[in-house]
Amino acid sequence: MNRLAAGVFAVAVSFLLTPRADAHAMLDRATPRVGAVVHAPPTSITLEFSEGVEAALAHVTLSDSHGAAVQLGRASSATSDKRILSVPVKPALTAGTYTVTWRVVSVDSHVTQGDFKFTVRP
């Protein structure tokens, strides 16, 4: 019986010490790219995550170098791939550095958020 108890204990400890692979929608790619210098103002921002996200619950903002908000359209996902969000940029962006801030809920309900910058230099 001691061997069985030791085996069960060892298995239980290994489960407790093994890192969990919780699913979270992490940003994999963005267009414009994170930190990019673009020469044509983007007409949309595309965010690609490591797993599907709920477009209706996504919150994406864009601000200029002074912190002023830039008008964006509603985030939508590609019907064939819920990992990709696209957000239209309403006005043409002028030269400067912009910050994209995002908060998404993955299809399995985990919330992630982040931000990145890109620069428009015509």
N, C-alpha and C positions, 0 to 999 in steps of 0.2 A: 504494500500500500504506500510506503514511503516513496518508492520510485514513481508511482502514478501521481502522487501529490507534487513531487518535484517537477515532473514533466508539465503538469497543468500550470504550476507556478511559473515555469520558464516561458511557456507560451503566453501567459497573461502579461508578464513583464515585457516580452518582446512587442506585444501590441501597444502597450503603454509608451514604450520608448521609441517606436517607429513614428517618424513625422507623418502627419496626416496630409493627404493630398486633397484638401478642400478645393472645390472648384470656384474660381473667381474669374470674372471677365477682366483680364488685363489687356491694356492697349498693346497690340502687336505692331501696327503700322498706322501711319496717318498721311494724308495728302491735304495740304503740303506736309512734307516730312518734318519731324521734330527737329527744331534748330535750323531748318532750311532757309536759304536765301532764294526767293523766287523772283523772276523778272517780269512775270505777268500776274496781276492780281487774281487770286483764285475766285471762281464763281460759286464754289462749294467747298466744304470741309468734309473729308471722308475719314472715318475712324474705323479701323478693323481690330476687333477684339479676339481674344483667345477662345472665346465661346460665345454662344448666342446671347443677345441682350434684348430686352423689351423696349422697342423704339418708343412706345407711348409713355414710358416712364423715364426716358433719357432726358437729361438736362445738359445742354451744351451752350456755353456763352463764349463770346469773342470780345476782347477789349483791346483798345489801342494803347500806345506807350504812355498815355496820360491817364489810363484807367477808364476812359469813356467806353461805354458799351456800344458795340456795333450790331446793327439789326441783323438777325438771322431768321431764316424760315424754320419750319417745324422739322425735327429730325425724323427720318424715315429709314427703314431697313430694306435691303434688297429682298424680294419675296423668296428668292432661292437660297439666300444665305443670311441668316439672322445675326451673324457676327459682324456684318458691315452696316454702319450707320452713315447716312449722307445728310448734310445740313446745308441748305442753300445760303449763300452770303448775299444779302439784299442789295446793299450799295456797292459800287466799285471801290475797292480799297485803294487808298493812296499810299505813297512810300512811307515806310515806318515798320516798327516792330509790333507784333500782335501776340496776344496770349489767348490760347484756347483752354477753357476750363470745362471739364466733363465730369458727369456723375451718371453712372448707369446701374441698372439692376439686371443681373444675368437671368437667363430663363429659369434657373433654379433658385432665384430670389436673393442671391448675394449682391451686396452693394459695393461698388468700387468707384474711385474717383481719382482725378489727377489733372495735370495741366502741362502745357508745353508752349514754347514760343516759336514763331517763324517771322521772317522779315521779308517785306516787299521792297525790292529795289529795282525800279524800272530802268 
